[in-house]
Amino acid sequence: MIIGYARTSTLDQQAGLESQVDELRRLGCEEVFVEQVSSVKARAKLDEAIKFARKGDMFVVTKLDRLARSVPHMWAIVQRLEEKEVGIRIINLGIDTTTPTGKLMLSVVGGIAQFEREMMLERQRIGITYAQQKGKYKGRVPTARRQSDAIMRLKGEGKTVQQIMAALNVSRASVYRVIQEQTAEMV
């Protein structure tokens, strides 16, 4: 059986999701698992698709970034599928892990992707350090902490956490964090 997996990160990417599903159907996927969720969050449909796959099946994605968020994550998925003796096809890269060449190409592409990610992070760190030295980069200012006086004032007025969140557009965790910090400073 040919099993397809399609994913986009947000609900705004409906056209991208539909084009993935259309392509997977054109390629003969009999079952297509679809989800709209960030790659860093739990992906129930991906897990469901992997559990659904059986020995001899082919697991198909249109692009590598639809499948995995990082090289270690990719290898974890590959290992799970290989343990079940399920092949993997990545359409835009022309990779098919049922062949020795396909396995080699996946290793090479994965290594290059990891290298590029590490180089990007290194360039980012260098840029931040340079900007800090020039006094042009100070990092993100925590938004809730800037409003700590307002949070404490509203709390003193007897407002609930929910009311404070709505009034100042801050998260529940931020409200509790500010209250805890301010209370600790008073002790």
N, C-alpha and C positions, 0 to 999 in steps of 0.2 A: 504494500500500500504506500502511496505517496502522501505524506502529511506536510501541510504548509503551516507556517507561522508568520503572522503579520503583526506589526506593532508600530504605533506612533506614541510620542510622549504626551501630547495634549489633545484635548477635544477639538482644538482649532485646526488640526491637521487631518481633517476628514478626507480631503481629496487624496492625500498621500496614502492614507490607509486603504481607500477604495482602489487605488491603482495597484497597490501591493496584492490585494485580494484578487483583482482581475488577472494580474500576471500569474499568480499561483494557480488559479483555476485553469488558465490557458496552458500551463505546464502539466496539467493532469492531476493536480492535487485533489484527492478524494475527500479529505478532511482538512479544513482550514481553521486554525485557532487564531482568534483575533482579540487584541486588547489595546486599550489606550491608557498607557501608564508609563511613568518615567522609568528609565532603565535602572535607576538606583532603588526603586521601590520593589516590594515583593510582586512577582508576576505570576499570578495564579494560572493564567492560561498557558504560559510557557511550561510550568510544572505539569499541568494537565496534559499538554501535548506530549511531553517526554514520557509520562506515565502511560499514555495511550499507545505509544509506539511499540511495535513488536519486532522480533528477530526478522531481518530481511527487509524491513521497511526503509523508506528514504525520507529524511527530514529535510525540508526545503525552506530557505529564506531568500528574499530578494537581495538583501545586503547584509554584510556582517554586523554593522552597527544596529540592525533591527534585532539581532540575536543576543549580543553580549555587550556589556558596558566597559569591559577591560579584558586584557589578555588572560589574566588568571580566571576571570569569570568565563571566558570563552572555553578555556581548557577544561574547566569543571563541567560545562555543558557537554563538550565533546566526549569527555570521559564517561559521563552518565549514558550517553547514547551509544558509545562503543561497547560499554558493558552489556548493553542489550542487543548488540550486533546490528545497530541501526546506522545506515550511511547518512552523510550530511552533504547537501548541495547548497552552495552559496552562489546564486545566479550571477550577480554583477562581477564576480571574480573568476567565474568559470571553474570553481573548485568542486570536486566530487571526491569525498574521502573513501569511496569504495575502491579507489585506485591508488597505487603507491605514489604516483605523481601528485594526485589530489591531496594526500596526507602531507607530502613534502611542501606543497604550495601553501597549505594552511599553516604549517609551521613557520615558513618564511614570512608570510603576510602577518601572522601574529607577532613575530619578532620585530618586524618593521613598525607595526602599529605601537608596540610597547616602547620601542626606541624613540619614535616621534613624540609620544606622550611625555616621556621623560625629558626629552630635549625642550619641549614646549614649557614644561614646569620649571626647568632650569633657567630658560630665558625669562620667564615670568619673575622668578626670584631675583635674578640679576637686575631686571628693570625696576622692581620694587625697591631693592637696596639702593640703586642709583637715585631714584626719585626721593627716597627718604634722606639721603645725604644732601640733596639739593633743597630739602625742606618742602617738597611739593607733594609728598604722599604721607599721610598720617594714618591710613587705614580707615576702615568703616567705623563711624561713630555709632555706638549702640543707640537706637532710636528710643527705646523705652527708658533708658537711664537718663537721657536728656529731659524726659518728662517726669522724673522721679518726684519733683516737688508737687507737680499737679496730681500725680497718683496718690501721694500721701495726703494732700489737701482734700481730694475727693473721698479718700478712706476716712479721714477725720470728720467729714460731713455725713458719714454713715452710709455712703454709697456701697453697693455690692460690687464684687469683682466683675460681674457681668456688666454692670452699668459703667464701671471704670473702663473696661475694655471697649465698650461702644463709644464712650465719650472721647477717648484718646486714640482710638484705632491701634491698640496694642494687644498682644496675645495674652492669654490667661497666664502662661508660664512667666512672661515678662512682668506682669503685675505682681505675682507672688514673689518673684525674685527681688524686685525693688522693695516690696514690703519687708521681706526677710532681711535684706541688706540694711535698710533704714532702721529696722527694729534692733538689729545687732549692733549698730553704731550707737544707739541710745543706751545700751547696757554697759 
